[in-house]
Amino acid sequence: MIRVFIVDDHKMVIEGLELLLQNEAEIEVVGTALNGEDAIQRIPETQADVVLLDINMPGLNGIDTCKKLLKQHPELKVIAISMHKESSLIKLMLSNGAKGYVLKNAGQEDVVKAITKVYEGKSYLDADVNEIVMNSILQQPSKQNSNNFPTLSRREKEVLICILDEFTTQEIADKLNISFGTVETHRRNMLIKTGARNTAGLVRIALEYELHK
């Protein structure tokens, strides 16, 4: 029996994965958590073998959660479950110890195959993720992607420009006519994409690699 622990900040995603896995005779969901901090506390007591881990979570993001989990419990197998398709983010997650990467729109067969493969000590990327990684390897590097930095979305660039202009979160929300929480989500996404630890680091990286252009 493969013991699986699910970490995602959306209950609907957790419930969907539980439903998807409930009829798998060789897989048992032994616990869930809505954030990285709770996952780190709860996973040891469940004796989980495989962790399905979201990347974009408030507080401790998936990359840092993965790093901390594997430092404390190197026997764990981590599979990233994410909507992010940037090759840089995929590589960053894998470089921090994840053995698999599956997009959230993947089917039951892919999720089960990922769990089984990493439990056996192998790596697994679903077909879409594998294509993204391969394309990034084949592309000729330029200044902007020489360190595999991702392309920001139009809205992320708008938020970034406001950050560079020293706007507060509320001022950015007012200027772009979006909510305070949406601004924070965009900021968090950019921190995850670039690997920056805080807003000051994001500003430095943005200027160095001209991510706001």
URQUIKA-V492643 format. One line per field, one symbol per residue. ss: DSSP state (H for helix, E for strand, C for the rest). phi: phi as a letter, one per 40 degrees, with the letter a starting at -180 (. if undefined). Layout:
BEGIN
ss=???
phi=???
END
This chain:
BEGIN
ss=CEEEEEECCCHHHHHHHHHHHCCCCCEEEEEEECCHHHHHHHHHHHCCCEEEECCCCCCCCHHHHHHHHHHHCCCCEEEEEECCCCHHHHHHHHHCCCCEEEECCCCHHHHHHHHHHHHCCCCEECHHHHHHHHHHHHCCCCCCCCCCCCCCCHHHHHHHHHHHCCCCHHHHHHHHCCCHHHHHHHHHHHHHHHCCCCHHHHHHHHHHHCCCC
phi=.ccbbbbacbdccdcccccccccccbbbcbiaacacccccccddccfccbbcbcccbcgccccccdccdcccbcccbbbcbaccbccccdcccccchcbaabcccccddcccccccccccgcbabcdccccccccccccccbdcbcbgcccccdcccccccccccgccdcccdcccfbcdccccccccccccccgccaccccccccccbfccc
END
